[in-house]
């Protein structure tokens, strides 16, 4: 989450007037994340999240994302839905951006999850995959292998401004993944971004899974690989925690499970996940506006993760 677009109190109040959601008490920008502009909105009826979709989210994809979260919520997964206004509309326009008013779920995201919390997240991911077996819509993964090549080309020589030799390292990894990517594995709709800050917890219980704006049709096991790379390392990517890794895998196995072929492919899928986040973080590092209320994330934290999986 982040704030790129400022929304006045008057515009916020005018939006709420179309909902049965009370009247505005306060609204505060949320700085975490890098994708959209987000506000925590408090009204006389409770709390909500207002999300304005910025340039990386195609407005044409919003019906897919909203149908997905509606499907998961209906299946009993702890997923917030976009609220419909009195006319039944979910997608609004606020400050010139497509926007949604979204249910607020209790819980906190964790910077240092325990093994028990990681196991609960693995269970939640597996249950989500089971629920998605009945979801018929599809969406291409624009940040899959072809997208990595395009993004690396867009970053170009600037990668070496982040770290000496980074451009050559990325090129070598792209060549490796092109040669070894397991395209024959089962595919499904996946979350594709299940970092700890996208999981809300109270104690050891998952109370919310949020931010589905990278969801797409992809190799299903890639979703677990993304989650492992996001959860099992220190923030700088230098230290790997085998207990968190084992707990996530055990939780996922209890709720869904992997085939032997998927298990065998996980190290390669994890390398792909590391490269994907290295490249998107590098792009954001090089292109985030100086006046944006947003926390830039270090791309080298995923280079260190990539090196870990490359050594295995």
VEXDREN-251692 format. One record per residue (C-alpha): residue in one letter; residue number from 1; x, y, z. Coordinates in pm, whole numbers, padded with zeros to 5 digits. Layout:
<rec><residu>a</residu><num>NUM</num><x>X</x><y>Y</y><z>Z</z></rec>
...
***
This chain:
<rec><residu>x</residu><num>1</num><x>00000</x><y>00000</y><z>00000</z></rec>
<rec><residu>x</residu><num>2</num><x>00106</x><y>00362</y><z>-00048</z></rec>
<rec><residu>x</residu><num>3</num><x>-00019</x><y>00713</y><z>-00122</z></rec>
<rec><residu>x</residu><num>4</num><x>00050</x><y>00863</y><z>-00464</z></rec>
<rec><residu>x</residu><num>5</num><x>-00280</x><y>01049</y><z>-00511</z></rec>
<rec><residu>x</residu><num>6</num><x>-00409</x><y>01291</y><z>-00250</z></rec>
<rec><residu>x</residu><num>7</num><x>-00782</x><y>01280</y><z>-00171</z></rec>
<rec><residu>x</residu><num>8</num><x>-00945</x><y>01578</y><z>00000</z></rec>
<rec><residu>x</residu><num>9</num><x>-01184</x><y>01541</y><z>00291</z></rec>
<rec><residu>x</residu><num>10</num><x>-01457</x><y>01686</y><z>00069</z></rec>
<rec><residu>x</residu><num>11</num><x>-01400</x><y>01421</y><z>-00201</z></rec>
<rec><residu>x</residu><num>12</num><x>-01393</x><y>01147</y><z>00063</z></rec>
<rec><residu>x</residu><num>13</num><x>-01722</x><y>01268</y><z>00212</z></rec>
<rec><residu>x</residu><num>14</num><x>-01883</x><y>01291</y><z>-00132</z></rec>
<rec><residu>x</residu><num>15</num><x>-01781</x><y>00932</y><z>-00206</z></rec>
<rec><residu>x</residu><num>16</num><x>-01923</x><y>00803</y><z>00123</z></rec>
<rec><residu>x</residu><num>17</num><x>-02252</x><y>00978</y><z>00055</z></rec>
<rec><residu>x</residu><num>18</num><x>-02327</x><y>00710</y><z>-00203</z></rec>
<rec><residu>x</residu><num>19</num><x>-02286</x><y>00424</y><z>00046</z></rec>
<rec><residu>x</residu><num>20</num><x>-02460</x><y>00301</y><z>00356</z></rec>
<rec><residu>x</residu><num>21</num><x>-02127</x><y>00338</y><z>00534</z></rec>
<rec><residu>x</residu><num>22</num><x>-02181</x><y>00629</y><z>00772</z></rec>
<rec><residu>x</residu><num>23</num><x>-02030</x><y>00975</y><z>00754</z></rec>
<rec><residu>x</residu><num>24</num><x>-01663</x><y>01062</y><z>00753</z></rec>
<rec><residu>x</residu><num>25</num><x>-01478</x><y>01101</y><z>01084</z></rec>
<rec><residu>x</residu><num>26</num><x>-01117</x><y>01074</y><z>00965</z></rec>
<rec><residu>x</residu><num>27</num><x>-00898</x><y>00943</y><z>00685</z></rec>
<rec><residu>x</residu><num>28</num><x>-00528</x><y>00864</y><z>00698</z></rec>
<rec><residu>x</residu><num>29</num><x>-00292</x><y>00769</y><z>00417</z></rec>
<rec><residu>x</residu><num>30</num><x>-00119</x><y>00430</y><z>00448</z></rec>
<rec><residu>x</residu><num>31</num><x>00248</x><y>00442</y><z>00350</z></rec>
<rec><residu>x</residu><num>32</num><x>00336</x><y>00071</y><z>00334</z></rec>
<rec><residu>x</residu><num>33</num><x>00374</x><y>-00093</y><z>-00007</z></rec>
<rec><residu>x</residu><num>34</num><x>00433</x><y>00048</y><z>-00353</z></rec>
<rec><residu>x</residu><num>35</num><x>00136</x><y>-00025</y><z>-00580</z></rec>
<rec><residu>x</residu><num>36</num><x>-00176</x><y>00184</y><z>-00511</z></rec>
<rec><residu>x</residu><num>37</num><x>-00290</x><y>00478</y><z>-00300</z></rec>
<rec><residu>x</residu><num>38</num><x>-00460</x><y>00362</y><z>00019</z></rec>
<rec><residu>x</residu><num>39</num><x>-00642</x><y>00535</y><z>00302</z></rec>
<rec><residu>x</residu><num>40</num><x>-00770</x><y>00407</y><z>00632</z></rec>
<rec><residu>x</residu><num>41</num><x>-01116</x><y>00564</y><z>00653</z></rec>
<rec><residu>x</residu><num>42</num><x>-01310</x><y>00589</y><z>00978</z></rec>
<rec><residu>x</residu><num>43</num><x>-01680</x><y>00672</y><z>00968</z></rec>
<rec><residu>x</residu><num>44</num><x>-01969</x><y>00669</y><z>01209</z></rec>
<rec><residu>x</residu><num>45</num><x>-02036</x><y>00311</y><z>01088</z></rec>
<rec><residu>x</residu><num>46</num><x>-01684</x><y>00171</y><z>01130</z></rec>
<rec><residu>x</residu><num>47</num><x>-01356</x><y>00142</y><z>00943</z></rec>
<rec><residu>x</residu><num>48</num><x>-01291</x><y>00089</y><z>00574</z></rec>
<rec><residu>x</residu><num>49</num><x>-01000</x><y>00094</y><z>00329</z></rec>
<rec><residu>x</residu><num>50</num><x>-01022</x><y>00327</y><z>00030</z></rec>
<rec><residu>x</residu><num>51</num><x>-00794</x><y>00212</y><z>-00253</z></rec>
<rec><residu>x</residu><num>52</num><x>-00716</x><y>00425</y><z>-00558</z></rec>
<rec><residu>x</residu><num>53</num><x>-00565</x><y>00221</y><z>-00839</z></rec>
<rec><residu>x</residu><num>54</num><x>-00250</x><y>00372</y><z>-00981</z></rec>
<rec><residu>x</residu><num>55</num><x>-00074</x><y>00317</y><z>-01312</z></rec>
<rec><residu>x</residu><num>56</num><x>00050</x><y>-00039</y><z>-01258</z></rec>
<rec><residu>x</residu><num>57</num><x>-00304</x><y>-00169</y><z>-01205</z></rec>
<rec><residu>x</residu><num>58</num><x>-00502</x><y>-00177</y><z>-01530</z></rec>
<rec><residu>x</residu><num>59</num><x>-00858</x><y>-00063</y><z>-01464</z></rec>
<rec><residu>x</residu><num>60</num><x>-00970</x><y>-00331</y><z>-01709</z></rec>
<rec><residu>x</residu><num>61</num><x>-00842</x><y>-00596</y><z>-01467</z></rec>
<rec><residu>x</residu><num>62</num><x>-01048</x><y>-00473</y><z>-01173</z></rec>
<rec><residu>x</residu><num>63</num><x>-01357</x><y>-00684</y><z>-01251</z></rec>
<rec><residu>x</residu><num>64</num><x>-01133</x><y>-00994</y><z>-01236</z></rec>
<rec><residu>x</residu><num>65</num><x>-00981</x><y>-00896</y><z>-00901</z></rec>
<rec><residu>x</residu><num>66</num><x>-01319</x><y>-00809</y><z>-00749</z></rec>
<rec><residu>x</residu><num>67</num><x>-01483</x><y>-01130</y><z>-00875</z></rec>
<rec><residu>x</residu><num>68</num><x>-01190</x><y>-01320</y><z>-00725</z></rec>
<rec><residu>x</residu><num>69</num><x>-01220</x><y>-01166</y><z>-00380</z></rec>
<rec><residu>x</residu><num>70</num><x>-01599</x><y>-01206</y><z>-00386</z></rec>
<rec><residu>x</residu><num>71</num><x>-01553</x><y>-01576</y><z>-00474</z></rec>
<rec><residu>x</residu><num>72</num><x>-01300</x><y>-01637</y><z>-00197</z></rec>
<rec><residu>x</residu><num>73</num><x>-01504</x><y>-01453</y><z>00064</z></rec>
<rec><residu>x</residu><num>74</num><x>-01812</x><y>-01655</y><z>-00033</z></rec>
<rec><residu>x</residu><num>75</num><x>-01604</x><y>-01973</y><z>00008</z></rec>
<rec><residu>x</residu><num>76</num><x>-01519</x><y>-01873</y><z>00366</z></rec>
<rec><residu>x</residu><num>77</num><x>-01166</x><y>-01745</y><z>00309</z></rec>
<rec><residu>x</residu><num>78</num><x>-01073</x><y>-01436</y><z>00516</z></rec>
<rec><residu>x</residu><num>79</num><x>-01066</x><y>-01199</y><z>00221</z></rec>
<rec><residu>x</residu><num>80</num><x>-01204</x><y>-00841</y><z>00217</z></rec>
<rec><residu>x</residu><num>81</num><x>-01459</x><y>-00756</y><z>-00049</z></rec>
<rec><residu>x</residu><num>82</num><x>-01510</x><y>-00429</y><z>-00231</z></rec>
<rec><residu>x</residu><num>83</num><x>-01831</x><y>-00279</y><z>-00095</z></rec>
<rec><residu>x</residu><num>84</num><x>-02115</x><y>-00198</y><z>-00332</z></rec>
<rec><residu>x</residu><num>85</num><x>-02275</x><y>00144</y><z>-00315</z></rec>
<rec><residu>x</residu><num>86</num><x>-02650</x><y>00194</y><z>-00308</z></rec>
<rec><residu>x</residu><num>87</num><x>-02662</x><y>00150</y><z>-00686</z></rec>
<rec><residu>x</residu><num>88</num><x>-02474</x><y>-00182</y><z>-00664</z></rec>
<rec><residu>x</residu><num>89</num><x>-02149</x><y>-00041</y><z>-00801</z></rec>
<rec><residu>x</residu><num>90</num><x>-01809</x><y>-00152</y><z>-00668</z></rec>
<rec><residu>x</residu><num>91</num><x>-01573</x><y>00054</y><z>-00886</z></rec>
<rec><residu>x</residu><num>92</num><x>-01584</x><y>00433</y><z>-00840</z></rec>
<rec><residu>x</residu><num>93</num><x>-01376</x><y>00727</y><z>-00963</z></rec>
<rec><residu>x</residu><num>94</num><x>-01198</x><y>00936</y><z>-00698</z></rec>
<rec><residu>x</residu><num>95</num><x>-00948</x><y>01213</y><z>-00777</z></rec>
<rec><residu>x</residu><num>96</num><x>-00938</x><y>01092</y><z>-01135</z></rec>
<rec><residu>x</residu><num>97</num><x>-00847</x><y>00734</y><z>-01039</z></rec>
<rec><residu>x</residu><num>98</num><x>-01055</x><y>00416</y><z>-01035</z></rec>
<rec><residu>x</residu><num>99</num><x>-01122</x><y>00336</y><z>-00672</z></rec>
<rec><residu>x</residu><num>100</num><x>-01296</x><y>00094</y><z>-00436</z></rec>
<rec><residu>x</residu><num>101</num><x>-01418</x><y>00116</y><z>-00079</z></rec>
<rec><residu>x</residu><num>102</num><x>-01310</x><y>-00211</y><z>00080</z></rec>
<rec><residu>x</residu><num>103</num><x>-01405</x><y>-00400</y><z>00394</z></rec>
<rec><residu>x</residu><num>104</num><x>-01171</x><y>-00352</y><z>00689</z></rec>
<rec><residu>x</residu><num>105</num><x>-01050</x><y>-00676</y><z>00848</z></rec>
<rec><residu>x</residu><num>106</num><x>-00899</x><y>-00695</y><z>01197</z></rec>
<rec><residu>x</residu><num>107</num><x>-00545</x><y>-00812</y><z>01255</z></rec>
<rec><residu>x</residu><num>108</num><x>-00188</x><y>-00701</y><z>01208</z></rec>
<rec><residu>x</residu><num>109</num><x>00079</x><y>-00791</y><z>00955</z></rec>
<rec><residu>x</residu><num>110</num><x>00395</x><y>-00930</y><z>01108</z></rec>
<rec><residu>x</residu><num>111</num><x>00754</x><y>-00835</y><z>01037</z></rec>
<rec><residu>x</residu><num>112</num><x>00893</x><y>-01138</y><z>01224</z></rec>
<rec><residu>x</residu><num>113</num><x>00639</x><y>-01424</y><z>01212</z></rec>
<rec><residu>x</residu><num>114</num><x>00688</x><y>-01729</y><z>01429</z></rec>
<rec><residu>x</residu><num>115</num><x>00685</x><y>-02084</y><z>01298</z></rec>
<rec><residu>x</residu><num>116</num><x>00328</x><y>-02128</y><z>01427</z></rec>
<rec><residu>x</residu><num>117</num><x>00218</x><y>-01816</y><z>01240</z></rec>
<rec><residu>x</residu><num>118</num><x>00397</x><y>-01931</y><z>00925</z></rec>
<rec><residu>x</residu><num>119</num><x>00219</x><y>-02266</y><z>00946</z></rec>
<rec><residu>x</residu><num>120</num><x>-00115</x><y>-02085</y><z>00972</z></rec>
<rec><residu>x</residu><num>121</num><x>-00026</x><y>-01881</y><z>00664</z></rec>
<rec><residu>x</residu><num>122</num><x>00062</x><y>-02202</y><z>00476</z></rec>
<rec><residu>x</residu><num>123</num><x>-00276</x><y>-02348</y><z>00571</z></rec>
<rec><residu>x</residu><num>124</num><x>-00452</x><y>-02030</y><z>00456</z></rec>
<rec><residu>x</residu><num>125</num><x>-00270</x><y>-02042</y><z>00122</z></rec>
<rec><residu>x</residu><num>126</num><x>-00363</x><y>-02406</y><z>00072</z></rec>
<rec><residu>x</residu><num>127</num><x>-00727</x><y>-02341</y><z>00161</z></rec>
<rec><residu>x</residu><num>128</num><x>-00732</x><y>-02050</y><z>-00081</z></rec>
<rec><residu>x</residu><num>129</num><x>-00598</x><y>-02274</y><z>-00358</z></rec>
<rec><residu>x</residu><num>130</num><x>-00868</x><y>-02531</y><z>-00281</z></rec>
<rec><residu>x</residu><num>131</num><x>-01136</x><y>-02259</y><z>-00301</z></rec>
<rec><residu>x</residu><num>132</num><x>-00995</x><y>-02131</y><z>-00631</z></rec>
<rec><residu>x</residu><num>133</num><x>-01044</x><y>-02470</y><z>-00796</z></rec>
<rec><residu>x</residu><num>134</num><x>-01401</x><y>-02353</y><z>-00862</z></rec>
<rec><residu>x</residu><num>135</num><x>-01308</x><y>-02009</y><z>-00999</z></rec>
<rec><residu>x</residu><num>136</num><x>-01359</x><y>-01996</y><z>-01377</z></rec>
<rec><residu>x</residu><num>137</num><x>-01207</x><y>-01659</y><z>-01470</z></rec>
<rec><residu>x</residu><num>138</num><x>-00849</x><y>-01627</y><z>-01593</z></rec>
<rec><residu>x</residu><num>139</num><x>-00591</x><y>-01351</y><z>-01618</z></rec>
<rec><residu>x</residu><num>140</num><x>-00244</x><y>-01369</y><z>-01781</z></rec>
<rec><residu>x</residu><num>141</num><x>00060</x><y>-01319</y><z>-01559</z></rec>
<rec><residu>x</residu><num>142</num><x>00219</x><y>-01000</y><z>-01690</z></rec>
<rec><residu>x</residu><num>143</num><x>00504</x><y>-01051</y><z>-01443</z></rec>
<rec><residu>x</residu><num>144</num><x>00593</x><y>-01403</y><z>-01549</z></rec>
<rec><residu>x</residu><num>145</num><x>00908</x><y>-01503</y><z>-01742</z></rec>
<rec><residu>x</residu><num>146</num><x>00827</x><y>-01289</y><z>-02048</z></rec>
<rec><residu>x</residu><num>147</num><x>00756</x><y>-00991</y><z>-01825</z></rec>
<rec><residu>x</residu><num>148</num><x>01090</x><y>-01033</y><z>-01646</z></rec>
<rec><residu>x</residu><num>149</num><x>01274</x><y>-00997</y><z>-01976</z></rec>
<rec><residu>x</residu><num>150</num><x>01075</x><y>-00685</y><z>-02062</z></rec>
<rec><residu>x</residu><num>151</num><x>01130</x><y>-00528</y><z>-01721</z></rec>
<rec><residu>x</residu><num>152</num><x>01503</x><y>-00603</y><z>-01725</z></rec>
<rec><residu>x</residu><num>153</num><x>01525</x><y>-00436</y><z>-02066</z></rec>
<rec><residu>x</residu><num>154</num><x>01340</x><y>-00130</y><z>-01936</z></rec>
<rec><residu>x</residu><num>155</num><x>01577</x><y>-00100</y><z>-01640</z></rec>
<rec><residu>x</residu><num>156</num><x>01873</x><y>-00141</y><z>-01875</z></rec>
<rec><residu>x</residu><num>157</num><x>02209</x><y>-00007</y><z>-01764</z></rec>
<rec><residu>x</residu><num>158</num><x>02051</x><y>00156</y><z>-01460</z></rec>
<rec><residu>x</residu><num>159</num><x>02061</x><y>-00183</y><z>-01284</z></rec>
<rec><residu>x</residu><num>160</num><x>02435</x><y>-00133</y><z>-01239</z></rec>
<rec><residu>x</residu><num>161</num><x>02362</x><y>00194</y><z>-01060</z></rec>
<rec><residu>x</residu><num>162</num><x>02193</x><y>-00013</y><z>-00789</z></rec>
<rec><residu>x</residu><num>163</num><x>02484</x><y>-00261</y><z>-00762</z></rec>
<rec><residu>x</residu><num>164</num><x>02789</x><y>-00318</y><z>-00977</z></rec>
<rec><residu>x</residu><num>165</num><x>02736</x><y>-00613</y><z>-01210</z></rec>
<rec><residu>x</residu><num>166</num><x>02365</x><y>-00645</y><z>-01137</z></rec>
<rec><residu>x</residu><num>167</num><x>02271</x><y>-00623</y><z>-01504</z></rec>
<rec><residu>x</residu><num>168</num><x>02493</x><y>-00919</y><z>-01595</z></rec>
<rec><residu>x</residu><num>169</num><x>02365</x><y>-01120</y><z>-01297</z></rec>
<rec><residu>x</residu><num>170</num><x>02006</x><y>-01061</y><z>-01404</z></rec>
<rec><residu>x</residu><num>171</num><x>02085</x><y>-01160</y><z>-01765</z></rec>
<rec><residu>x</residu><num>172</num><x>02247</x><y>-01483</y><z>-01649</z></rec>
<rec><residu>x</residu><num>173</num><x>01950</x><y>-01570</y><z>-01429</z></rec>
<rec><residu>x</residu><num>174</num><x>01705</x><y>-01501</y><z>-01711</z></rec>
<rec><residu>x</residu><num>175</num><x>01898</x><y>-01744</y><z>-01931</z></rec>
<rec><residu>x</residu><num>176</num><x>01893</x><y>-02009</y><z>-01657</z></rec>
<rec><residu>x</residu><num>177</num><x>01520</x><y>-01975</y><z>-01598</z></rec>
<rec><residu>x</residu><num>178</num><x>01443</x><y>-01982</y><z>-01970</z></rec>
<rec><residu>x</residu><num>179</num><x>01621</x><y>-02317</y><z>-01988</z></rec>
<rec><residu>x</residu><num>180</num><x>01475</x><y>-02470</y><z>-01670</z></rec>
<rec><residu>x</residu><num>181</num><x>01128</x><y>-02318</y><z>-01616</z></rec>
<rec><residu>x</residu><num>182</num><x>00878</x><y>-02604</y><z>-01544</z></rec>
<rec><residu>x</residu><num>183</num><x>00597</x><y>-02509</y><z>-01780</z></rec>
<rec><residu>x</residu><num>184</num><x>00437</x><y>-02855</y><z>-01751</z></rec>
<rec><residu>x</residu><num>185</num><x>00313</x><y>-02806</y><z>-01393</z></rec>
<rec><residu>x</residu><num>186</num><x>-00057</x><y>-02758</y><z>-01304</z></rec>
<rec><residu>x</residu><num>187</num><x>-00184</x><y>-02403</y><z>-01342</z></rec>
<rec><residu>x</residu><num>188</num><x>-00451</x><y>-02212</y><z>-01153</z></rec>
<rec><residu>x</residu><num>189</num><x>-00539</x><y>-01864</y><z>-01034</z></rec>
<rec><residu>x</residu><num>190</num><x>-00286</x><y>-01763</y><z>-00767</z></rec>
<rec><residu>x</residu><num>191</num><x>-00236</x><y>-01470</y><z>-00529</z></rec>
<rec><residu>x</residu><num>192</num><x>00125</x><y>-01415</y><z>-00652</z></rec>
<rec><residu>x</residu><num>193</num><x>00221</x><y>-01166</y><z>-00377</z></rec>
<rec><residu>x</residu><num>194</num><x>00163</x><y>-01334</y><z>-00040</z></rec>
<rec><residu>x</residu><num>195</num><x>00419</x><y>-01143</y><z>00167</z></rec>
<rec><residu>x</residu><num>196</num><x>00377</x><y>-01121</y><z>00545</z></rec>
<rec><residu>x</residu><num>197</num><x>00235</x><y>-00770</y><z>00506</z></rec>
<rec><residu>x</residu><num>198</num><x>-00045</x><y>-00914</y><z>00293</z></rec>
<rec><residu>x</residu><num>199</num><x>-00152</x><y>-01151</y><z>00570</z></rec>
<rec><residu>x</residu><num>200</num><x>-00334</x><y>-01015</y><z>00877</z></rec>
<rec><residu>x</residu><num>201</num><x>-00311</x><y>-01217</y><z>01198</z></rec>
<rec><residu>x</residu><num>202</num><x>-00437</x><y>-01215</y><z>01555</z></rec>
<rec><residu>x</residu><num>203</num><x>-00205</x><y>-01438</y><z>01753</z></rec>
<rec><residu>x</residu><num>204</num><x>-00156</x><y>-01753</y><z>01548</z></rec>
<rec><residu>x</residu><num>205</num><x>-00481</x><y>-01709</y><z>01353</z></rec>
<rec><residu>x</residu><num>206</num><x>-00503</x><y>-01567</y><z>01001</z></rec>
<rec><residu>x</residu><num>207</num><x>-00776</x><y>-01302</y><z>00997</z></rec>
<rec><residu>x</residu><num>208</num><x>-00717</x><y>-01153</y><z>00652</z></rec>
<rec><residu>x</residu><num>209</num><x>-00549</x><y>-01209</y><z>00316</z></rec>
<rec><residu>x</residu><num>210</num><x>-00527</x><y>-00883</y><z>00123</z></rec>
<rec><residu>x</residu><num>211</num><x>-00389</x><y>-00716</y><z>-00191</z></rec>
<rec><residu>x</residu><num>212</num><x>-00486</x><y>-00946</y><z>-00477</z></rec>
<rec><residu>x</residu><num>213</num><x>-00375</x><y>-00702</y><z>-00749</z></rec>
<rec><residu>x</residu><num>214</num><x>-00107</x><y>-00931</y><z>-00890</z></rec>
<rec><residu>x</residu><num>215</num><x>-00340</x><y>-01233</y><z>-00896</z></rec>
<rec><residu>x</residu><num>216</num><x>-00326</x><y>-01422</y><z>-01223</z></rec>
<rec><residu>x</residu><num>217</num><x>-00334</x><y>-01762</y><z>-01387</z></rec>
<rec><residu>x</residu><num>218</num><x>00007</x><y>-01919</y><z>-01331</z></rec>
<rec><residu>x</residu><num>219</num><x>00183</x><y>-02236</y><z>-01220</z></rec>
<rec><residu>x</residu><num>220</num><x>00003</x><y>-02304</y><z>-00893</z></rec>
<rec><residu>x</residu><num>221</num><x>00316</x><y>-02408</y><z>-00702</z></rec>
<rec><residu>x</residu><num>222</num><x>00476</x><y>-02076</y><z>-00794</z></rec>
<rec><residu>x</residu><num>223</num><x>00240</x><y>-01918</y><z>-00539</z></rec>
<rec><residu>x</residu><num>224</num><x>00397</x><y>-02128</y><z>-00263</z></rec>
<rec><residu>x</residu><num>225</num><x>00746</x><y>-02045</y><z>-00395</z></rec>
<rec><residu>x</residu><num>226</num><x>00666</x><y>-01672</y><z>-00380</z></rec>
<rec><residu>x</residu><num>227</num><x>00543</x><y>-01714</y><z>-00023</z></rec>
<rec><residu>x</residu><num>228</num><x>00854</x><y>-01906</y><z>00083</z></rec>
<rec><residu>x</residu><num>229</num><x>01089</x><y>-01641</y><z>-00058</z></rec>
<rec><residu>x</residu><num>230</num><x>00886</x><y>-01367</y><z>00115</z></rec>
<rec><residu>x</residu><num>231</num><x>00857</x><y>-01530</y><z>00460</z></rec>
<rec><residu>x</residu><num>232</num><x>01170</x><y>-01736</y><z>00517</z></rec>
<rec><residu>x</residu><num>233</num><x>01440</x><y>-01467</y><z>00515</z></rec>
<rec><residu>x</residu><num>234</num><x>01542</x><y>-01167</y><z>00719</z></rec>
<rec><residu>x</residu><num>235</num><x>01428</x><y>-00835</y><z>00574</z></rec>
<rec><residu>x</residu><num>236</num><x>01765</x><y>-00781</y><z>00402</z></rec>
<rec><residu>x</residu><num>237</num><x>01760</x><y>-01132</y><z>00254</z></rec>
<rec><residu>x</residu><num>238</num><x>02084</x><y>-01231</y><z>00423</z></rec>
<rec><residu>x</residu><num>239</num><x>01953</x><y>-01489</y><z>00669</z></rec>
<rec><residu>x</residu><num>240</num><x>01738</x><y>-01792</y><z>00584</z></rec>
<rec><residu>x</residu><num>241</num><x>01514</x><y>-01943</y><z>00855</z></rec>
<rec><residu>x</residu><num>242</num><x>01464</x><y>-02318</y><z>00798</z></rec>
<rec><residu>x</residu><num>243</num><x>01199</x><y>-02339</y><z>01073</z></rec>
<rec><residu>x</residu><num>244</num><x>00975</x><y>-02087</y><z>00893</z></rec>
<rec><residu>x</residu><num>245</num><x>01034</x><y>-02270</y><z>00565</z></rec>
<rec><residu>x</residu><num>246</num><x>00935</x><y>-02605</y><z>00718</z></rec>
<rec><residu>x</residu><num>247</num><x>00629</x><y>-02458</y><z>00889</z></rec>
<rec><residu>x</residu><num>248</num><x>00495</x><y>-02294</y><z>00572</z></rec>
<rec><residu>x</residu><num>249</num><x>00543</x><y>-02615</y><z>00375</z></rec>
<rec><residu>x</residu><num>250</num><x>00376</x><y>-02821</y><z>00647</z></rec>
<rec><residu>x</residu><num>251</num><x>00076</x><y>-02589</y><z>00663</z></rec>
<rec><residu>x</residu><num>252</num><x>00034</x><y>-02592</y><z>00288</z></rec>
<rec><residu>x</residu><num>253</num><x>00070</x><y>-02971</y><z>00277</z></rec>
<rec><residu>x</residu><num>254</num><x>-00202</x><y>-03009</y><z>00541</z></rec>
<rec><residu>x</residu><num>255</num><x>-00449</x><y>-02791</y><z>00347</z></rec>
<rec><residu>x</residu><num>256</num><x>-00364</x><y>-02868</y><z>-00016</z></rec>
<rec><residu>x</residu><num>257</num><x>-00033</x><y>-03043</y><z>-00083</z></rec>
<rec><residu>x</residu><num>258</num><x>00214</x><y>-03072</y><z>-00370</z></rec>
<rec><residu>x</residu><num>259</num><x>00285</x><y>-03345</y><z>-00620</z></rec>
<rec><residu>x</residu><num>260</num><x>00636</x><y>-03493</y><z>-00632</z></rec>
<rec><residu>x</residu><num>261</num><x>00700</x><y>-03299</y><z>-00954</z></rec>
<rec><residu>x</residu><num>262</num><x>00588</x><y>-02971</y><z>-00795</z></rec>
<rec><residu>x</residu><num>263</num><x>00809</x><y>-03037</y><z>-00492</z></rec>
<rec><residu>x</residu><num>264</num><x>01106</x><y>-03103</y><z>-00718</z></rec>
<rec><residu>x</residu><num>265</num><x>01047</x><y>-02780</y><z>-00910</z></rec>
<rec><residu>x</residu><num>266</num><x>01020</x><y>-02552</y><z>-00603</z></rec>
<rec><residu>x</residu><num>267</num><x>01388</x><y>-02438</y><z>-00604</z></rec>
<rec><residu>x</residu><num>268</num><x>01360</x><y>-02321</y><z>-00967</z></rec>
<rec><residu>x</residu><num>269</num><x>01022</x><y>-02161</y><z>-00901</z></rec>
<rec><residu>x</residu><num>270</num><x>01175</x><y>-01983</y><z>-00600</z></rec>
<rec><residu>x</residu><num>271</num><x>01455</x><y>-01847</y><z>-00819</z></rec>
<rec><residu>x</residu><num>272</num><x>01190</x><y>-01710</y><z>-01054</z></rec>
<rec><residu>x</residu><num>273</num><x>01007</x><y>-01550</y><z>-00762</z></rec>
<rec><residu>x</residu><num>274</num><x>01329</x><y>-01386</y><z>-00640</z></rec>
<rec><residu>x</residu><num>275</num><x>01405</x><y>-01248</y><z>-00984</z></rec>
<rec><residu>x</residu><num>276</num><x>01052</x><y>-01115</y><z>-01026</z></rec>
<rec><residu>x</residu><num>277</num><x>01071</x><y>-00915</y><z>-00702</z></rec>
<rec><residu>x</residu><num>278</num><x>01428</x><y>-00807</y><z>-00761</z></rec>
<rec><residu>x</residu><num>279</num><x>01323</x><y>-00655</y><z>-01092</z></rec>
<rec><residu>x</residu><num>280</num><x>01002</x><y>-00488</y><z>-00978</z></rec>
<rec><residu>x</residu><num>281</num><x>01178</x><y>-00345</y><z>-00674</z></rec>
<rec><residu>x</residu><num>282</num><x>01463</x><y>-00224</y><z>-00896</z></rec>
<rec><residu>x</residu><num>283</num><x>01215</x><y>-00051</y><z>-01126</z></rec>
<rec><residu>x</residu><num>284</num><x>01041</x><y>00115</y><z>-00832</z></rec>
<rec><residu>x</residu><num>285</num><x>01375</x><y>00209</y><z>-00677</z></rec>
<rec><residu>x</residu><num>286</num><x>01474</x><y>00387</y><z>-00998</z></rec>
<rec><residu>x</residu><num>287</num><x>01136</x><y>00546</y><z>-01074</z></rec>
<rec><residu>x</residu><num>288</num><x>00943</x><y>00624</y><z>-00752</z></rec>
<rec><residu>x</residu><num>289</num><x>00855</x><y>00998</y><z>-00740</z></rec>
<rec><residu>x</residu><num>290</num><x>01051</x><y>01187</y><z>-00476</z></rec>
<rec><residu>x</residu><num>291</num><x>00734</x><y>01337</y><z>-00325</z></rec>
<rec><residu>x</residu><num>292</num><x>00536</x><y>01010</y><z>-00300</z></rec>
<rec><residu>x</residu><num>293</num><x>00431</x><y>00899</y><z>00048</z></rec>
<rec><residu>x</residu><num>294</num><x>00574</x><y>00551</y><z>-00006</z></rec>
<rec><residu>x</residu><num>295</num><x>00847</x><y>00333</y><z>00136</z></rec>
<rec><residu>x</residu><num>296</num><x>01090</x><y>00212</y><z>-00132</z></rec>
<rec><residu>x</residu><num>297</num><x>01203</x><y>-00149</y><z>-00089</z></rec>
<rec><residu>x</residu><num>298</num><x>01560</x><y>-00267</y><z>-00140</z></rec>
<rec><residu>x</residu><num>299</num><x>01594</x><y>-00480</y><z>-00456</z></rec>
<rec><residu>x</residu><num>300</num><x>01918</x><y>-00635</y><z>-00330</z></rec>
<rec><residu>x</residu><num>301</num><x>01726</x><y>-00813</y><z>-00055</z></rec>
<rec><residu>x</residu><num>302</num><x>01594</x><y>-01038</y><z>-00332</z></rec>
<rec><residu>x</residu><num>303</num><x>01932</x><y>-01074</y><z>-00497</z></rec>
<rec><residu>x</residu><num>304</num><x>02055</x><y>-01228</y><z>-00170</z></rec>
<rec><residu>x</residu><num>305</num><x>01755</x><y>-01462</y><z>-00166</z></rec>
<rec><residu>x</residu><num>306</num><x>01824</x><y>-01553</y><z>-00527</z></rec>
<rec><residu>x</residu><num>307</num><x>02183</x><y>-01636</y><z>-00441</z></rec>
<rec><residu>x</residu><num>308</num><x>02057</x><y>-01865</y><z>-00163</z></rec>
<rec><residu>x</residu><num>309</num><x>01840</x><y>-02069</y><z>-00399</z></rec>
<rec><residu>x</residu><num>310</num><x>02104</x><y>-02068</y><z>-00674</z></rec>
<rec><residu>x</residu><num>311</num><x>02346</x><y>-02239</y><z>-00434</z></rec>
<rec><residu>x</residu><num>312</num><x>02105</x><y>-02525</y><z>-00360</z></rec>
***
